[in-house]
Structures are given as C-alpha cells and as structure tokens.
Amino acid sequence: MPLVLTLCLAMVLSLLVSKFKNWKSRENFGTAYNDEREGLGIPPIGRKWYFSTDTVKVHNIVNLHWFKYENPEKVIYNSTILPQHISKTVVLTNGKRSLERDTYYFKSNGVFQTLTLSYDFDEKKWGSSLEVDYNADILMEMNAEITENLEEISLNNEVTLEIRNRVINEVSKKYQPRMKAPSNTYFEVNALQKADSILASWKLRRVGG
C-alpha cells in the first residue's frame, strides 16, 4: 500500500477514534448523569445544551464543556436578571470524573455577576467564587452604540479602518467617565451562600451544604 494512502487512512482512523471518544464522553458524562447529579445537589446539564467537541486535553486530564445558548439580544437595561445556569465543565482525570464546575450569570442592583460553583469528587469538597463586574453593562451599552454608529455610516460610505477607529475612540471617551476602577472584584467568602440560594430555586441542595 502506498505510503501516502497509508498516512491518509491513519489520519481518517485517528479522526474517527477522536469523534467516537467525544461522543462516548458526551453520552457517559452528559445528561445521562443528571439523576446522580440531582442526588448530590449538583446542577444538571440542560438537555438542549451544546457540547464542545473541542475538548482540551493536557497529559491525563480532559475538560469537557457544555454551554447554554444565550440570546445575544437579551435586554441589558433591566436592573435585575435572574441567575442563569450558562455552562458546565466536567474534568476527567485518567478517564474518571474528578470535578464538575458550573457557571451562573446574573445581574443584581445593576451589576453583572458571575458565580462559579465546583464539586471535587476526589476530595468530596465544594468550592466557589464570585466575580462582580461593575463595568459590564456600561461596556455593553458602549459596544451597542459603536455598532449602531458604524452601521449608520456604512449606509452611505465605506467603513475604513480609520473611520472605525475614530468612531470607537469618540464613543469610548463618552463612556469612560462612567466606568469604575477596578472593573472586577473577586469574592470567595459568601459565594457558597449565593450558590445555595440559586440551587434552592431549582430545589437542589449541596451535599454537606
């Protein structure tokens, strides 16, 4: 068999094996585990979530990702957005599930927040962190205005790099005084309390919580 043909067959076989492993991981550690998750107080994976086939593998560790589709046109001007469970990462170590990490996104009192909740299966221990982004809503407004201005210009003129940069600079200067520094603040204390209130809304409770 010619060398080129052999190499091509090997590449195809490797691709098929990789896709089969991704499919098997998605089936074994995806929604099939939801009943067990609920028993442990771990949030389940949504049945219509997207599975990332681009698994990240480092040595003997593989990260599998599931994402909830987010509507890009979500209204951002409301002072409150209820907590949304937006993603889950399952960490496999030597093919065994060692950790699950869930991410929640919400807006409270006009401030965007991201809560991360994780469960370590080896240590049977919970972890959490909370990120408060004081400028997220301002940045979203700013980007929306930049996009609107560029679309308006494009109706009559070609949007060159120079024009794009000018619009970005002009709009950015307008919003800069409203931005706070530092933009992000991280909290470890009380993050589990927030996580518990979110889980309770789904009638879930952490083991040991």
C-alpha positions in Angstrom: 0.0 0.0 0.0 1.5 3.4 -1.0 2.8 5.4 1.9 0.5 8.4 1.2 -2.6 6.2 1.2 -1.5 4.6 4.5 -1.0 8.0 6.1 -4.4 9.2 4.9 -6.1 6.1 6.3 -4.3 6.6 9.6 -5.4 10.2 9.8 -9.0 9.3 9.0 -8.9 6.5 11.6 -7.5 8.9 14.2 -10.3 11.4 13.4 -12.9 8.7 13.7 -11.5 7.5 17.0 -11.4 11.1 18.4 -15.0 11.7 17.4 -16.1 8.4 18.9 -14.3 9.3 22.2 -16.0 12.7 22.2 -19.4 11.1 21.6 -18.8 8.5 24.3 -17.7 11.2 26.8 -20.8 13.3 25.9 -23.1 10.3 26.4 -21.4 9.0 29.6 -20.9 12.3 31.4 -23.6 14.4 29.9 -27.3 14.2 30.6 -27.1 10.5 31.5 -25.5 11.6 34.8 -28.3 14.1 35.7 -30.2 11.8 38.1 -27.0 11.2 40.0 -26.2 14.9 40.0 -29.5 15.8 41.4 -28.9 13.3 44.2 -25.7 15.1 45.1 -27.1 18.6 44.7 -25.0 19.2 41.6 -26.9 21.2 38.9 -27.9 19.1 35.9 -26.9 19.7 32.3 -29.7 21.2 30.1 -31.0 18.7 27.5 -30.6 21.3 24.7 -27.2 22.5 25.7 -24.3 22.4 23.2 -21.4 20.1 23.8 -18.0 21.4 22.9 -16.2 18.8 20.7 -13.0 20.8 21.1 -12.1 19.0 24.3 -8.9 20.3 25.9 -6.5 17.5 26.9 -3.4 18.1 29.0 -1.5 14.9 29.9 -4.0 12.7 31.6 -6.7 15.4 32.1 -9.6 16.1 29.7 -12.0 19.0 30.1 -15.5 18.5 28.6 -17.7 21.6 28.1 -21.4 22.1 27.8 -22.9 25.5 27.0 -26.4 27.0 27.2 -27.3 29.1 24.2 -27.6 32.7 25.1 -29.8 35.1 23.1 -27.4 38.0 22.1 -30.4 40.4 22.0 -31.1 40.0 25.7 -32.2 43.3 27.2 -29.4 44.7 29.4 -31.1 47.7 30.9 -33.2 46.0 33.5 -31.8 46.3 37.0 -32.2 42.6 37.7 -31.6 39.5 35.6 -32.3 36.2 37.4 -29.5 33.8 37.8 -28.9 31.7 34.6 -27.0 28.5 34.6 -24.9 29.0 31.5 -22.2 26.3 31.4 -20.8 23.2 32.9 -17.2 21.8 32.7 -16.6 18.1 33.6 -12.9 17.4 34.3 -11.8 13.8 33.7 -8.6 12.5 35.2 -7.4 9.2 33.7 -10.9 8.8 32.3 -12.5 9.2 35.7 -14.7 12.2 36.6 -12.8 14.2 39.1 -14.5 17.6 39.2 -17.6 19.4 37.9 -17.7 23.2 37.5 -20.8 25.2 36.9 -21.1 28.8 35.9 -24.0 31.2 36.6 -24.6 34.6 35.3 -26.9 37.2 36.7 -27.5 40.9 37.3 -28.3 42.4 40.7 -28.8 46.1 41.5 -27.5 47.0 38.1 -24.3 45.0 38.5 -23.4 41.9 36.4 -22.1 39.0 38.5 -20.6 35.6 37.6 -20.8 32.7 40.2 -18.7 29.6 39.8 -19.6 26.5 41.8 -17.4 23.3 41.7 -17.5 19.9 43.3 -14.3 17.8 43.7 -15.2 14.1 43.6 -11.9 13.0 44.9 -11.9 15.2 48.0 -15.7 15.4 48.2 -15.4 19.1 48.7 -17.2 22.1 47.3 -15.6 25.3 46.1 -16.9 28.6 44.7 -16.0 32.1 43.7 -17.9 35.2 42.7 -16.9 37.8 40.2 -18.6 41.2 40.2 -18.1 43.2 37.0 -19.0 46.8 37.7 -18.5 47.9 34.1 -20.1 45.1 32.1 -23.4 46.9 31.5 -21.5 50.1 30.5 -19.3 48.2 28.1 -22.3 46.5 26.5 -24.0 49.9 26.0 -20.9 51.3 24.6 -20.4 48.4 22.1 -24.0 48.7 21.1 -23.6 52.4 20.3 -20.4 51.8 18.4 -22.1 49.1 16.3 -25.1 51.3 15.6 -22.9 54.3 14.5 -20.8 52.1 12.2 -23.9 50.6 10.6 -25.3 54.1 10.0 -22.1 55.2 8.4 -21.9 52.1 6.2 -25.2 53.0 4.6 -23.5 55.9 2.7 -19.8 55.3 3.0 -17.2 52.5 3.2 -16.2 51.9 6.8 -12.4 52.1 6.6 -10.1 51.2 9.5 -9.5 54.9 10.1 -13.3 55.6 10.4 -13.8 52.6 12.6 -11.0 53.7 15.0 -12.4 57.2 15.1 -15.9 56.0 16.0 -14.5 53.7 18.7 -12.4 56.5 20.2 -15.2 59.0 20.2 -17.8 56.7 21.8 -15.2 55.3 24.3 -14.5 58.8 25.5 -18.2 59.4 26.1 -18.5 56.3 28.3 -15.1 56.4 30.0 -16.2 58.8 32.9 -18.9 56.3 33.9 -16.5 53.4 34.3 -15.3 52.3 37.7 -11.9 51.1 38.7 -11.1 48.3 39.4 -13.6 46.9 37.0 -13.7 43.4 38.5 -13.8 42.2 42.1 -13.5 38.6 43.2 -15.1 37.2 46.3 -14.6 33.8 47.9 -16.4 34.4 51.2 -20.2 34.0 51.0 -20.1 32.7 47.4 -21.4 29.4 48.6 -24.3 31.2 50.3 -25.3 32.7 47.0 -24.8 29.3 45.3 -27.1 27.7 47.8 -29.9 30.3 47.2 -29.6 29.6 43.4 -29.7 25.8 43.9 -32.6 26.1 46.2 -34.6 27.9 43.5 -34.1 24.7 41.5 -35.0 22.5 44.5 -31.4 21.3 44.8 -29.1 21.2 47.8 -25.4 20.7 48.0 -24.1 17.6 49.8 -22.8 19.0 53.1 -24.5 22.3 52.4 
